[in-house]
């Protein structure tokens, strides 16, 4: 039987300019969709608005058969980001910072907690408007993965969030390896089980408290790099859950991330929009 995993937190549409196409995304939602694509039983929990963006995201989840039965919906704008492509690399222009999720962040009730206990892993992120509920989520006993993205140096994440997590992902870019290794050791000392540092074209570095593992990404002529980090994280986590070694999990993550770079948007499913 395959893994059962849930992404909790952000959902958006990435609005591409000047193409005027929008694609479903968001770190938590991407995790849920990628997990489904990789054969897992997956669900998404988050907050939707009531507009054309939310309608497209919900419709896409239903088409992909990603469970969303514990989501909330409120009047107002769904989360969105405005994006442009420059030689295959995405550049964020602006966003509405989650839309209605800012006003109505998730608050877990007992039914939510009972539902979460049916999963093997929770994945969330610094964009999820979910930090206030981490302790409740952790109380379920389900392992928790959290993506710090580029905010990994922020003391709030290292001191407050990291001790509540099992897996931490950090986008470290071109930071010197010695600095990344010191950071990984520090997070493990805070109680985290594993730290995964992604380094762009330099690949990734994983520390499990005993040794470091290194992986080099596959080289592709990227169409769109949006979602590459989320796809690496999803494939890596699913591989670890099924008992693969860390090296193999990193290879699976790199292969899946390379495939994602060949698709417009995080995972396709674009639709035209007008301002």
PyMOL commands that set and color helices and strands:
alter all, ss='L'
color gray80, all
select helices_A, chain A and resi 27-37+52-64+100-103+110-116+131-138+155-164+177-189+200-202+228-241+246-260
alter helices_A, ss='H'
color red, helices_A
select strands_A, chain A and resi 4-9+12-16+21-25+41-48+72-73+80-86+89-95+121-125+144-149+167-171+194-198+204-207+212-215+271-272
alter strands_A, ss='S'
color yellow, strands_A
deselect
rebuild
show_as cartoon
